[in-house]
Amino acid sequence: MGPLRRKQAILWGLAFFLWVSEGFHPAFALTEDEKNNVAIYQKASSSVVNVISTVITRDFFLNPIPREGSGSGSIIDTRGHILTNNHVIRDAQKLEVTLFDGSKWPAKLVGTDPDTDLAVIKINPPLEKMKPLSFGDSKKLQVGQKVLAIGNPFGLGLTLTTGIISSLGRTIRSEVGTTIEDVIQTDASINPGNSGGPLLNSEGEIIGVNTAILSPTGVSVGIGFAIPVNTARRISSELIAKGFVSYPYLGAVVHTIIPQFAKALGLKSEKGAMVVEVTPGGPADKAGLKGANKQAQIGNFIHPVGGDIIIQADKSEVNAAEELIKYLRDRKIGDVVTLKIIRDGKIREVKVTLQERPRDFRRKQ
């Protein structure tokens, strides 16, 4: 080989080395979107944990039988607080967390809120192992933007799925029957064991807490739900501060007025929320609201009737029980709410002072 050919070979070899080392070779090149996925995965990998909960059940002979469940969680501060789902740690007698490096740490329950399916637990590892994720802002989310769901379902390593926000403002029911509003719907796969893990944006910020899937088979079919981060941030702050979440309380069970039933029963309104039951000594009782006092049969159904019909709360119309519940949930303890009601065919106003809901209360107001 002549000097010129040798020089050319050296230059080509050097160019090839630089090409490969910088990731420019076609066999190794990543798209910008792939690079973002890799970067988010690497950034979040030390902040997403596996949560093992042990529940003690008993067999036919009343012998204790430990049963384990697995979920995921996110480190949210350097004090060891971990955000996860309530259903991941529910009824657990023992909690254990596996970190990114495989180390295992006993955890204690800080607080739980079944109404939003959120919970906070705490571990005490060395400070250098605590690498919290940053919170985003769920008010800035848009349908169509990319999201990444990360979980550590079995403590064997992280899983990453990507997708988009399919819809915003969804409503789902918690396991205790309350409604959770403003839920994020995504087509990023959220498989069993990933519950409690973070839903991230392309900046690596938490924008939601993966909580449920809609599936007849129990595996992801492209419809997953996440609690919005603004809700999670507010709830986790209360849980860390006092171990529970305070909610305003009306002290009444209400049912939605159905137009066809209203006509059949001769009611004066075809919309609104009928007071079915009033809790003795509660805010509604103190304000003088009246619950149903009889029952009526329409076809094969029996309906409570005779209670006050709430058609307006302050200046907000009430077309259904869910609207009233949502309106009251956004109020503060001690707020005075003016309810416009129909009683005996006449419209009147009642002022109710909202109290703190009893902590063992698990029915709709």
Secondary structure, DSSP 8 states (H G I E B T S, - for coil): --HHHHHHHHHHHHHHHHHHHTT-STTT---HHHHHHHHHHHHHTTTEEEEEEEEEEE-TT--EEEEEEEEEEEE-STT-EEEEEHHHHTT-SEEEEE-TTS-EEEEEEEEEETTTTEEEEE----GGG-----B--GGG--TT-EEEEEE-SSSS--EEEEEEEEEEEEEEE-TTS-EEEEEEEE-S---TT-TT-EEE-TTS-EEEEEEEE--SSSS-SS-EEEEEHHHHHHHHHHHHHHSS---EE--EEEEE--HHHHHHHT-S-SSSEEEEEE-TTSHHHHHT-----EEEEETTEEEEESS-EEEEETTEE--SHHHHHHHHHTS-TT-EEEEEEEETTEEEEEEEE-EE--TT--S--
